[in-house]
Amino acid sequence: MGLTGNIGSGKSTVASLMVARGAVLIDADVLARQATEDPEVLRQIAEALGEDLLENGQLDRAKTAAKIFHDEQARRTLGAIVHPWVRRKSAEQVRSLQQQPEPPPLILMDVPLLYENGLEREFDAVVVVTAPLEQRSVRVQAGRGFSEEEVRARDAAQMPLEQKVERADFVVENSGTLEQLELRVARLWQQLTS
């Protein structure tokens, strides 16, 4: 099952609530960070986007973010290098989980750019977590220290959340309290596992 939503929507909170119920989470962002530790991936990034993105043999994340969030072609180039690695690793993890004597009741893949990369066909269903931009911006500014401008730039680099909601199999509204979110996730869990 795919899980997505735009920056600050609360995907991580929804994922942790589902993991607490027995789901196993595969996080595409974690895999993408692991991809950029692979020497071959780093070589391709340096070749395609510039040696200046590497610092002491590692990806300079701040420089890379600054470059790709203001340059659509650079973002696509980086995605074309990192995404195949992430897909391969996530497929290996899913196969391994499914082959266990007692597979988990639900394998949840958190993929921020699921629709942007045309991955919806790879999942039995897609859950979109949604909240108003103003609320998401406040969350991200408080939690990650981004400026409002940075949040808006990152949000603009993603498909509009309204379009994701239209395409979703399930929608989790996350504009209220944590208790309200827990109830919504409990109902979703019931739907997905019954």
MDTraj code that builds the backbone (N, CA, C; nanometers):
import mdtraj as md
import numpy as np

residues = "MET GLY LEU THR GLY ASN ILE GLY SER GLY LYS SER THR VAL ALA SER LEU MET VAL ALA ARG GLY ALA VAL LEU ILE ASP ALA ASP VAL LEU ALA ARG GLN ALA THR GLU ASP PRO GLU VAL LEU ARG GLN ILE ALA GLU ALA LEU GLY GLU ASP LEU LEU GLU ASN GLY GLN LEU ASP ARG ALA LYS THR ALA ALA LYS ILE PHE HIS ASP GLU GLN ALA ARG ARG THR LEU GLY ALA ILE VAL HIS PRO TRP VAL ARG ARG LYS SER ALA GLU GLN VAL ARG SER LEU GLN GLN GLN PRO GLU PRO PRO PRO LEU ILE LEU MET ASP VAL PRO LEU LEU TYR GLU ASN GLY LEU GLU ARG GLU PHE ASP ALA VAL VAL VAL VAL THR ALA PRO LEU GLU GLN ARG SER VAL ARG VAL GLN ALA GLY ARG GLY PHE SER GLU GLU GLU VAL ARG ALA ARG ASP ALA ALA GLN MET PRO LEU GLU GLN LYS VAL GLU ARG ALA ASP PHE VAL VAL GLU ASN SER GLY THR LEU GLU GLN LEU GLU LEU ARG VAL ALA ARG LEU TRP GLN GLN LEU THR SER".split()
xyz = np.array([
    [0.0825, -0.1172, 0.0000],
    [0.0000, 0.0000, 0.0000],
    [0.0870, 0.1236, 0.0000],
    [0.0547, 0.2238, -0.0833],
    [0.1299, 0.3477, -0.0906],
    [0.0720, 0.4532, 0.0019],
    [0.1588, 0.5317, 0.0608],
    [0.1190, 0.6424, 0.1488],
    [0.1878, 0.7676, 0.0978],
    [0.1099, 0.8740, 0.0750],
    [0.1687, 0.9976, 0.0250],
    [0.0913, 1.1177, 0.0754],
    [0.1399, 1.2339, 0.0395],
    [0.0826, 1.3618, 0.0803],
    [0.1930, 1.4637, 0.0656],
    [0.1594, 1.5907, 0.0665],
    [0.2623, 1.6929, 0.0473],
    [0.3313, 1.7257, 0.1784],
    [0.4342, 1.8074, 0.1681],
    [0.5160, 1.8436, 0.2832],
    [0.4287, 1.8930, 0.3999],
    [0.4545, 1.8378, 0.5177],
    [0.3846, 1.8797, 0.6386],
    [0.2448, 1.8239, 0.6572],
    [0.2037, 1.7316, 0.5679],
    [0.0662, 1.6792, 0.5779],
    [0.0488, 1.5834, 0.6956],
    [0.1578, 1.5221, 0.7415],
    [0.1485, 1.4295, 0.8543],
    [0.1623, 1.2834, 0.8153],
    [0.2262, 1.2577, 0.6990],
    [0.2469, 1.1193, 0.6547],
    [0.3191, 1.0371, 0.7602],
    [0.4216, 1.0961, 0.8188],
    [0.5018, 1.0218, 0.9176],
    [0.4188, 0.9851, 1.0397],
    [0.3319, 1.0756, 1.0815],
    [0.2459, 1.0470, 1.1973],
    [0.1478, 0.9355, 1.1632],
    [0.0875, 0.9437, 1.0460],
    [-0.0060, 0.8382, 1.0029],
    [0.0689, 0.7056, 0.9923],
    [0.1886, 0.7082, 0.9347],
    [0.2685, 0.5858, 0.9218],
    [0.2970, 0.5257, 1.0587],
    [0.3371, 0.6081, 1.1556],
    [0.3694, 0.5536, 1.2886],
    [0.2462, 0.4978, 1.3574],
    [0.1308, 0.5588, 1.3354],
    [0.0063, 0.5057, 1.3932],
    [-0.0290, 0.3704, 1.3300],
    [-0.0002, 0.3546, 1.2014],
    [-0.0280, 0.2271, 1.1348],
    [0.0736, 0.1207, 1.1755],
    [0.1993, 0.1612, 1.1939],
    [0.3022, 0.0679, 1.2404],
    [0.2655, 0.0170, 1.3803],
    [0.2124, 0.1051, 1.4628],
    [0.1705, 0.0657, 1.5982],
    [0.0603, -0.0401, 1.5935],
    [-0.0136, -0.0458, 1.4822],
    [-0.1205, -0.1450, 1.4660],
    [-0.0716, -0.2727, 1.3978],
    [0.0548, -0.2756, 1.3539],
    [0.1087, -0.3983, 1.2944],
    [0.1582, -0.3867, 1.1521],
    [0.1445, -0.2683, 1.0922],
    [0.1971, -0.2499, 0.9562],
    [0.3494, -0.2466, 0.9614],
    [0.4123, -0.2802, 0.8489],
    [0.5571, -0.2631, 0.8347],
    [0.5765, -0.1487, 0.7372],
    [0.6625, -0.0536, 0.7750],
    [0.6848, 0.0658, 0.6945],
    [0.8141, 0.0552, 0.6148],
    [0.8039, 0.0890, 0.4866],
    [0.9214, 0.1095, 0.4020],
    [0.9167, 0.2569, 0.3633],
    [1.0181, 0.3318, 0.4020],
    [1.0195, 0.4770, 0.3828],
    [1.1092, 0.5118, 0.2641],
    [1.0485, 0.5647, 0.1578],
    [1.1244, 0.5979, 0.0370],
    [1.2293, 0.7055, 0.0634],
    [1.2019, 0.7984, 0.1560],
    [1.3019, 0.9017, 0.1875],
    [1.4254, 0.8401, 0.2523],
    [1.4044, 0.7431, 0.3407],
    [1.5176, 0.6741, 0.4043],
    [1.5989, 0.6010, 0.2976],
    [1.5298, 0.5326, 0.2074],
    [1.5992, 0.4613, 0.0998],
    [1.6735, 0.5594, 0.0078],
    [1.6136, 0.6756, -0.0179],
    [1.6801, 0.7752, -0.1037],
    [1.8086, 0.8251, -0.0381],
    [1.8059, 0.8430, 0.0943],
    [1.9286, 0.8835, 0.1647],
    [2.0340, 0.7727, 0.1545],
    [1.9890, 0.6467, 0.1664],
    [2.0819, 0.5340, 0.1536],
    [2.1387, 0.5288, 0.0114],
    [2.0548, 0.5604, -0.0871],
    [2.1007, 0.5602, -0.2267],
    [2.2158, 0.6574, -0.2446],
    [2.2063, 0.7733, -0.1788],
    [2.3104, 0.8749, -0.1973],
    [2.4352, 0.8462, -0.1152],
    [2.4391, 0.7311, -0.0517],
    [2.5625, 0.6848, 0.0133],
    [2.6343, 0.5816, -0.0751],
    [2.5665, 0.5375, -0.1798],
    [2.6229, 0.4409, -0.2739],
    [2.7220, 0.5142, -0.3654],
    [2.8488, 0.4702, -0.3686],
    [2.9502, 0.5399, -0.4500],
    [2.9113, 0.5551, -0.5977],
    [2.8445, 0.4551, -0.6525],
    [2.8045, 0.4627, -0.7940],
    [2.6986, 0.5709, -0.8137],
    [2.6030, 0.5810, -0.7219],
    [2.4997, 0.6852, -0.7299],
    [2.5655, 0.8230, -0.7160],
    [2.6590, 0.8366, -0.6222],
    [2.7293, 0.9640, -0.6030],
    [2.8073, 1.0033, -0.7284],
    [2.8709, 0.9053, -0.7911],
    [2.9457, 0.9326, -0.9141],
    [2.8518, 0.9881, -1.0218],
    [2.7345, 0.9242, -1.0363],
    [2.6379, 0.9688, -1.1377],
    [2.5854, 1.1091, -1.1071],
    [2.5609, 1.1381, -0.9777],
    [2.5125, 1.2710, -0.9393],
    [2.6179, 1.3767, -0.9726],
    [2.7426, 1.3497, -0.9361],
    [2.8508, 1.4452, -0.9623],
    [2.8673, 1.4688, -1.1120],
    [2.8577, 1.3614, -1.1891],
    [2.8727, 1.3700, -1.3342],
    [2.7593, 1.4512, -1.3964],
    [2.6360, 1.4262, -1.3506],
    [2.5182, 1.4890, -1.4116],
    [2.4881, 1.6288, -1.3578],
    [2.5169, 1.6515, -1.2286],
    [2.4737, 1.7772, -1.1660],
    [2.5882, 1.8637, -1.1131],
    [2.7074, 1.8079, -1.1134],
    [2.8222, 1.8890, -1.0724],
    [2.8929, 1.8360, -0.9492],
    [3.0257, 1.8372, -0.9568],
    [3.1112, 1.7920, -0.8456],
    [3.0873, 1.8747, -0.7199],
    [3.0413, 1.9994, -0.7363],
    [3.0222, 2.0885, -0.6216],
    [2.9155, 2.0385, -0.5240],
    [2.8342, 1.9417, -0.5666],
    [2.7320, 1.8861, -0.4769],
    [2.7908, 1.7826, -0.3806],
    [2.9177, 1.7451, -0.4045],
    [2.9833, 1.6496, -0.3157],
    [3.0823, 1.7226, -0.2258],
    [3.0850, 1.6820, -0.1006],
    [3.1767, 1.7384, -0.0019],
    [3.2417, 1.6218, 0.0708],
    [3.3737, 1.6067, 0.0557],
    [3.4474, 1.4954, 0.1181],
    [3.3865, 1.3593, 0.0833],
    [3.3493, 1.3423, -0.0422],
    [3.2962, 1.2140, -0.0876],
    [3.1536, 1.1862, -0.0469],
    [3.0847, 1.2866, 0.0083],
    [2.9441, 1.2688, 0.0477],
    [2.8599, 1.3770, -0.0172],
    [2.7309, 1.3488, -0.0327],
    [2.6391, 1.4456, -0.0910],
    [2.6165, 1.5595, 0.0073],
    [2.6346, 1.6817, -0.0381],
    [2.6017, 1.8000, 0.0421],
    [2.4518, 1.8230, 0.0240],
    [2.3752, 1.7811, 0.1228],
    [2.2286, 1.7849, 0.1115],
    [2.1733, 1.9266, 0.0989],
    [2.2322, 2.0209, 0.1708],
    [2.1832, 2.1590, 0.1654],
    [2.2041, 2.2176, 0.0249],
    [2.3233, 2.1976, -0.0323],
    [2.3516, 2.2470, -0.1678],
    [2.2608, 2.1790, -0.2697],
    [2.2430, 2.0480, -0.2512],
    [2.1590, 1.9724, -0.3450],
    [2.0150, 2.0211, -0.3390],
    [1.9612, 2.0394, -0.2178],
    [1.8234, 2.0880, -0.2012],
    [1.8079, 2.2254, -0.2644],
    [1.9042, 2.3144, -0.2386],
    [1.8971, 2.4492, -0.2952],
    [1.8936, 2.4437, -0.4482],
    [1.9706, 2.3512, -0.5045],
    [1.9765, 2.3392, -0.6511],
    [1.8474, 2.2811, -0.7075],
    [1.8008, 2.1693, -0.6521],
    [1.6883, 2.0992, -0.7159],
    [1.5525, 2.1645, -0.6903],
    [1.5382, 2.2404, -0.5812],
    [1.4076, 2.3004, -0.5567],
    [1.3883, 2.4285, -0.6365],
    [1.4922, 2.4738, -0.7097],
    [1.4767, 2.5911, -0.7947],
    [1.5080, 2.5586, -0.9408],
    [1.5308, 2.4308, -0.9701],
    [1.5682, 2.3908, -1.1059],
    [1.4999, 2.2574, -1.1381],
    [1.3920, 2.2683, -1.2128],
    [1.3096, 2.1507, -1.2455],
    [1.3909, 2.0417, -1.3159],
    [1.4770, 2.0818, -1.4100],
    [1.5562, 1.9829, -1.4834],
    [1.6535, 1.9113, -1.3906],
    [1.7151, 1.9856, -1.2986],
    [1.8074, 1.9231, -1.2024],
    [1.7317, 1.8246, -1.1127],
    [1.6105, 1.8615, -1.0734],
    [1.5294, 1.7725, -0.9892],
    [1.4976, 1.6425, -1.0644],
    [1.4629, 1.6564, -1.1899],
    [1.4323, 1.5366, -1.2703],
    [1.5564, 1.4498, -1.2899],
    [1.6690, 1.5137, -1.3117],
    [1.7944, 1.4404, -1.3303],
    [1.8292, 1.3619, -1.2046],
    [1.8197, 1.4283, -1.0894],
    [1.8479, 1.3602, -0.9623],
    [1.7522, 1.2425, -0.9426],
    [1.6242, 1.2653, -0.9709],
    [1.5250, 1.1576, -0.9584],
    [1.5560, 1.0393, -1.0483],
    [1.6007, 1.0681, -1.1695],
    [1.6325, 0.9603, -1.2644],
    [1.7511, 0.8767, -1.2168],
    [1.8355, 0.9352, -1.1320],
    [1.9499, 0.8613, -1.0778],
    [1.9098, 0.7838, -0.9522],
    [1.8375, 0.8499, -0.8616],
    [1.8074, 0.7919, -0.7302],
    [1.6875, 0.6962, -0.7321],
    [1.5827, 0.7303, -0.8063],
    [1.4591, 0.6517, -0.7983],
    [1.4721, 0.5052, -0.8398],
    [1.5477, 0.4719, -0.9450],
    [1.5622, 0.3286, -0.9778],
    [1.6270, 0.2494, -0.8627],
    [1.7243, 0.3096, -0.7951],
    [1.7895, 0.2448, -0.6799],
    [1.6868, 0.2210, -0.5696],
    [1.6055, 0.3231, -0.5414],
    [1.5032, 0.3134, -0.4359],
    [1.3994, 0.2066, -0.4722],
    [1.3564, 0.2059, -0.5980],
    [1.2574, 0.1050, -0.6417],
    [1.3108, -0.0366, -0.6250],
    [1.4360, -0.0564, -0.6640],
    [1.4970, -0.1895, -0.6539],
    [1.5040, -0.2339, -0.5079],
    [1.5514, -0.1468, -0.4206],
    [1.5646, -0.1816, -0.2783],
    [1.4284, -0.2041, -0.2128],
    [1.3300, -0.1222, -0.2461],
    [1.1980, -0.1394, -0.1851],
    [1.1325, -0.2691, -0.2327],
    [1.1521, -0.3027, -0.3595],
    [1.0978, -0.4287, -0.4110],
    [1.1616, -0.5472, -0.3394],
    [1.2938, -0.5390, -0.3142],
    [1.3622, -0.6456, -0.2397],
    [1.3042, -0.6584, -0.0989],
    [1.2795, -0.5454, -0.0327],
    [1.2242, -0.5481, 0.1028],
    [1.0831, -0.6081, 0.1039],
    [1.0006, -0.5693, 0.0080],
    [0.8633, -0.6219, 0.0001],
    [0.8665, -0.7727, -0.0211],
    [0.9500, -0.8186, -0.1149],
    [0.9598, -0.9638, -0.1399],
    [1.0006, -1.0371, -0.0133],
    [1.0989, -0.9841, 0.0561],
    [1.1466, -1.0468, 0.1792],
    [1.0364, -1.0533, 0.2850],
    [0.9610, -0.9464, 0.2998],
    [0.8509, -0.9427, 0.3980],
    [0.7403, -1.0421, 0.3610],
    [0.7078, -1.0477, 0.2321],
    [0.6007, -1.1376, 0.1870],
    [0.6392, -1.2843, 0.1993],
    [0.7696, -1.3139, 0.1998],
    [0.8151, -1.4524, 0.2076],
    [0.8335, -1.5004, 0.3509],
    [0.8117, -1.4135, 0.4482],
    [0.8232, -1.4545, 0.5879],
    [0.7152, -1.5575, 0.6201],
    [0.7405, -1.6469, 0.7179],
    [0.6383, -1.7450, 0.7565],
    [0.5057, -1.6775, 0.7952],
    [0.5132, -1.5627, 0.8621],
    [0.3926, -1.4858, 0.8937],
    [0.4111, -1.3432, 0.8421],
    [0.3707, -1.3194, 0.7176],
    [0.3874, -1.1854, 0.6603],
    [0.3064, -1.0827, 0.7412],
    [0.3493, -0.9571, 0.7420],
    [0.2749, -0.8543, 0.8150],
    [0.1366, -0.8349, 0.7526],
    [0.0400, -0.7858, 0.8329],
    [-0.0940, -0.7650, 0.7783],
    [-0.0975, -0.6565, 0.6707],
    [0.0009, -0.5658, 0.6750],
    [0.0029, -0.4559, 0.5785],
    [0.1466, -0.4070, 0.5613],
    [0.1884, -0.3936, 0.4359],
    [0.3182, -0.3323, 0.4058],
    [0.2869, -0.1937, 0.3518],
    [0.3380, -0.0947, 0.4210],
    [0.3085, 0.0445, 0.3903],
    [0.4342, 0.1101, 0.3351],
    [0.4229, 0.1705, 0.2189],
    [0.5387, 0.2381, 0.1585],
    [0.5116, 0.3875, 0.1566],
    [0.5897, 0.4631, 0.2348],
    [0.5781, 0.6086, 0.2405],
    [0.6583, 0.6658, 0.1240],
    [0.5861, 0.7238, 0.0259],
    [0.6501, 0.7759, -0.0957],
    [0.6006, 0.9186, -0.1204],
    [0.6772, 1.0198, -0.0787],
    [0.6327, 1.1578, -0.0967],
    [0.5964, 1.1926, -0.2417],
    [0.6725, 1.1443, -0.3390],
    [0.6491, 1.1792, -0.4796],
    [0.5856, 1.0631, -0.5569],
    [0.4948, 0.9924, -0.4932],
    [0.4316, 0.8741, -0.5519],
    [0.3624, 0.9075, -0.6845],
    [0.2714, 1.0047, -0.6832],
    [0.1995, 1.0396, -0.8066],
    [0.2904, 1.1109, -0.9060],
    [0.3796, 1.1970, -0.8557],
    [0.4693, 1.2708, -0.9446],
    [0.5553, 1.1762, -1.0274],
    [0.5876, 1.0604, -0.9712],
    [0.6717, 0.9633, -1.0414],
    [0.5920, 0.8500, -1.1049],
    [0.4593, 0.8635, -1.1103],
    [0.3748, 0.7640, -1.1767],
    [0.3803, 0.6261, -1.1130],
    [0.3917, 0.6206, -0.9798],
    [0.4087, 0.4915, -0.9113],
    [0.2788, 0.4306, -0.8599],
    [0.1653, 0.4997, -0.8771],
    [0.0407, 0.4493, -0.8189],
    [0.0048, 0.3086, -0.8656],
    [0.0446, 0.2716, -0.9873],
    [0.0118, 0.1383, -1.0399],
    [0.0878, 0.0274, -0.9670],
    [0.1916, 0.0641, -0.8935],
    [0.2718, -0.0356, -0.8219],
    [0.2101, -0.0771, -0.6883],
    [0.0974, -0.0134, -0.6506],
    [0.0367, -0.0400, -0.5199],
    [-0.1066, -0.0889, -0.5341],
    [-0.1467, -0.1744, -0.4361],
    [-0.2858, -0.2207, -0.4331],
    [-0.3804, -0.1035, -0.4102],
    [-0.3361, -0.0070, -0.3288],
    [-0.4157, 0.1119, -0.2972],
    [-0.3212, 0.2227, -0.2543],
    [-0.3706, 0.3458, -0.2615],
    [-0.2918, 0.4616, -0.2201],
    [-0.3720, 0.5422, -0.1175],
    [-0.3041, 0.5762, -0.0069],
    [-0.3610, 0.6611, 0.0967],
    [-0.2948, 0.7977, 0.0852],
    [-0.3750, 0.9040, 0.0802],
    [-0.3227, 1.0405, 0.0784],
    [-0.3590, 1.1073, 0.2102],
    [-0.2571, 1.1661, 0.2745],
    [-0.2783, 1.2424, 0.3972],
    [-0.2857, 1.3891, 0.3573],
    [-0.3878, 1.4596, 0.4057],
    [-0.4098, 1.5968, 0.3631],
    [-0.4328, 1.6896, 0.4817],
    [-0.3948, 1.8161, 0.4610],
    [-0.4199, 1.9244, 0.5560],
    [-0.3999, 2.0548, 0.4789],
    [-0.4602, 2.1641, 0.5240],
    [-0.4440, 2.2928, 0.4542],
    [-0.2980, 2.3394, 0.4539],
    [-0.2576, 2.4086, 0.3472],
    [-0.1190, 2.4536, 0.3322],
    [-0.0732, 2.5391, 0.4500],
    [-0.1587, 2.6297, 0.4977],
    [-0.1188, 2.7171, 0.6090],
    [-0.0792, 2.6322, 0.7298],
    [-0.1588, 2.5327, 0.7588],
    [-0.1324, 2.4446, 0.8737],
    [-0.0052, 2.3619, 0.8500],
    [0.0101, 2.3116, 0.7293],
    [0.1298, 2.2334, 0.6964],
    [0.2547, 2.3202, 0.7080],
    [0.2446, 2.4445, 0.6613],
    [0.3583, 2.5357, 0.6668],
    [0.4005, 2.5622, 0.8111],
    [0.3048, 2.5869, 0.8981],
    [0.3350, 2.6107, 1.0400],
    [0.4037, 2.4885, 1.1005],
    [0.3525, 2.3691, 1.0692],
    [0.4115, 2.2450, 1.1213],
    [0.5580, 2.2315, 1.0798],
    [0.5843, 2.2542, 0.9517],
    [0.7191, 2.2330, 0.8999],
    [0.8143, 2.3411, 0.9518],
    [0.7657, 2.4632, 0.9605],
    [0.8504, 2.5704, 1.0160],
    [0.8881, 2.5383, 1.1601],
    [0.7922, 2.4897, 1.2379],
    [0.8186, 2.4566, 1.3785],
    [0.9040, 2.3309, 1.3915],
    [0.8743, 2.2291, 1.3112],
    [0.9415, 2.1001, 1.3252],
    [1.0769, 2.0903, 1.2593],
    [1.0940, 2.1568, 1.1447],
    [1.2191, 2.1429, 1.0695],
    [1.2963, 2.2731, 1.0559],
    [1.2375, 2.3807, 1.1043],
    [1.3067, 2.5090, 1.0986],
    [1.3131, 2.5718, 0.9608],
    [1.2282, 2.5289, 0.8686],
    [1.2259, 2.5894, 0.7358],
    [1.1560, 2.7247, 0.7437],
    [1.1869, 2.8129, 0.6500],
    [1.1126, 2.9385, 0.6380],
    [0.9820, 2.9085, 0.5635],
    [0.8884, 3.0003, 0.5723],
    [0.7622, 2.9828, 0.4988],
    [0.7900, 2.9738, 0.3491],
    [0.8869, 3.0530, 0.3014],
    [0.9237, 3.0506, 0.1593],
    [0.9759, 2.9123, 0.1179],
    [1.0597, 2.8509, 0.2032],
    [1.1125, 2.7170, 0.1734],
    [0.9998, 2.6132, 0.1686],
    [0.9064, 2.6226, 0.2625],
    [0.7941, 2.5283, 0.2646],
    [0.7121, 2.5435, 0.1375],
    [0.6828, 2.6667, 0.1015],
    [0.6013, 2.6908, -0.0191],
    [0.6743, 2.6441, -0.1453],
    [0.8056, 2.6623, -0.1506],
    [0.8832, 2.6175, -0.2674],
    [0.8785, 2.4653, -0.2771],
    [0.8938, 2.3979, -0.1638],
    [0.8906, 2.2511, -0.1657],
    [0.7506, 2.2008, -0.1995],
    [0.6485, 2.2686, -0.1468],
    [0.5112, 2.2293, -0.1783],
    [0.4831, 2.2495, -0.3273],
    [0.5324, 2.3605, -0.3818],
    [0.5104, 2.3903, -0.5239],
    [0.5815, 2.2898, -0.6140],
    [0.6877, 2.2262, -0.5630],
    [0.7614, 2.1266, -0.6412],
    [0.6864, 1.9935, -0.6458],
    [0.5802, 1.9821, -0.5664],
    [0.4999, 1.8594, -0.5645],
    [0.3685, 1.8837, -0.6393],
    [0.3033, 1.7743, -0.6799],
    [0.1718, 1.7836, -0.7404],
    [0.0784, 1.8498, -0.6384],
    [-0.0137, 1.9365, -0.6822],
    [-0.1067, 1.9963, -0.5865],
    [-0.1808, 1.8875, -0.5062],
    [-0.1916, 1.9115, -0.3769],
    [-0.2514, 1.8125, -0.2873],
    [-0.3943, 1.7788, -0.3288],
    [-0.4672, 1.8766, -0.3810],
    [-0.6055, 1.8522, -0.4252],
    [-0.6101, 1.7443, -0.5336],
    [-0.5116, 1.7464, -0.6247],
    [-0.5065, 1.6457, -0.7308],
    [-0.4770, 1.5072, -0.6734],
    [-0.3892, 1.5017, -0.5722],
    [-0.3587, 1.3731, -0.5083],
    [-0.4838, 1.3176, -0.4408],
    [-0.5587, 1.4048, -0.3736],
    [-0.6816, 1.3623, -0.3051],
    [-0.7802, 1.3037, -0.4059],
    [-0.7930, 1.3684, -0.5228],
    [-0.8843, 1.3198, -0.6271],
    [-0.8457, 1.1798, -0.6751],
    [-0.7169, 1.1498, -0.6783],
    [-0.6689, 1.0224, -0.7312],
    [-0.6589, 0.9126, -0.6255],
    [-0.6685, 0.9512, -0.4978],
    [-0.6464, 0.8576, -0.3872],
    [-0.7552, 0.7522, -0.3764],
    [-0.7161, 0.6339, -0.3257],
    [-0.8143, 0.5317, -0.2894],
    [-0.8712, 0.5609, -0.1512],
    [-0.7863, 0.6157, -0.0636],
    [-0.8266, 0.6523, 0.0726],
    [-0.7639, 0.7873, 0.1055],
    [-0.8385, 0.8705, 0.1799],
    [-0.7886, 1.0011, 0.2211],
    [-0.7967, 1.0100, 0.3723],
    [-0.6876, 1.0560, 0.4347],
    [-0.6865, 1.0796, 0.5789],
    [-0.6702, 1.2299, 0.5991],
    [-0.7727, 1.2924, 0.6540],
    [-0.7713, 1.4367, 0.6824],
    [-0.6962, 1.4585, 0.8128],
    [-0.5954, 1.5449, 0.8098],
    [-0.5113, 1.5685, 0.9275],
    [-0.5045, 1.7162, 0.9624],
    [-0.6215, 1.7769, 0.9815],
    [-0.6224, 1.9190, 1.0165],
    [-0.6698, 1.9406, 1.1600],
    [-0.6968, 1.8318, 1.2313],
    [-0.7467, 1.8446, 1.3678],
    [-0.6441, 1.8024, 1.4714],
    [-0.6928, 1.7443, 1.5790],
    [-0.6062, 1.7010, 1.6891],
    [-0.5473, 1.5637, 1.6603],
    [-0.4465, 1.5266, 1.7390],
    [-0.3874, 1.3941, 1.7272],
    [-0.4925, 1.2871, 1.7577],
    [-0.5787, 1.3128, 1.8536],
    [-0.6840, 1.2165, 1.8889],
    [-0.7782, 1.1937, 1.7702],
    [-0.8127, 1.3007, 1.6996],
    [-0.8984, 1.2871, 1.5810],
    [-0.8267, 1.2063, 1.4724],
    [-0.6982, 1.2337, 1.4561],
    [-0.6197, 1.1601, 1.3571],
    [-0.6141, 1.0118, 1.3941],
    [-0.5932, 0.9813, 1.5206],
    [-0.5890, 0.8408, 1.5658],
    [-0.7191, 0.7693, 1.5327],
    [-0.8325, 0.8356, 1.5512],
    [-0.9624, 0.7747, 1.5175],
    [-0.9737, 0.7498, 1.3675],
    [-0.9291, 0.8451, 1.2887],
    [-0.9344, 0.8288, 1.1423],
    [-0.8455, 0.7134, 1.0969],
    [-0.7266, 0.7035, 1.1558],
    [-0.6357, 0.5950, 1.1202],
    [-0.6923, 0.4607, 1.1657],
    [-0.7559, 0.4562, 1.2816],
    [-0.8188, 0.3322, 1.3299],
    [-0.9262, 0.2859, 1.2320],
    [-1.0079, 0.3804, 1.1809],
    [-1.1113, 0.3449, 1.0818],
    [-1.0469, 0.2961, 0.9527],
    [-0.9419, 0.3642, 0.9095],
    [-0.8712, 0.3223, 0.7876],
    [-0.8125, 0.1825, 0.8037],
    [-0.7496, 0.1574, 0.9174],
    [-0.6913, 0.0260, 0.9450],
    [-0.7970, -0.0832, 0.9342],
    [-0.9144, -0.0554, 0.9904],
    [-1.0269, -0.1491, 0.9853],
    [-1.0633, -0.1803, 0.8399],
    [-1.0727, -0.0749, 0.7591],
    [-1.1071, -0.0913, 0.6172],
    [-1.0008, -0.1737, 0.5437],
    [-0.8764, -0.1462, 0.5727],
    [-0.7676, -0.2080, 0.4976],
    [-0.7415, -0.3533, 0.5369],
    [-0.7750, -0.3887, 0.6598],
    [-0.7417, -0.5228, 0.7068],
    [-0.8622, -0.6148, 0.7212],
    [-0.9827, -0.5635, 0.6988],
    [-1.1005, -0.6517, 0.7137],
    [-1.1337, -0.7236, 0.5849],
])
top = md.Topology()
chain = top.add_chain()
for i, resn in enumerate(residues, 1):
    res = top.add_residue(resn, chain, resSeq=i)
    for name in ("N", "CA", "C"):
        top.add_atom(name, md.element.get_by_symbol(name[0]), res)
traj = md.Trajectory(xyz[None], top)
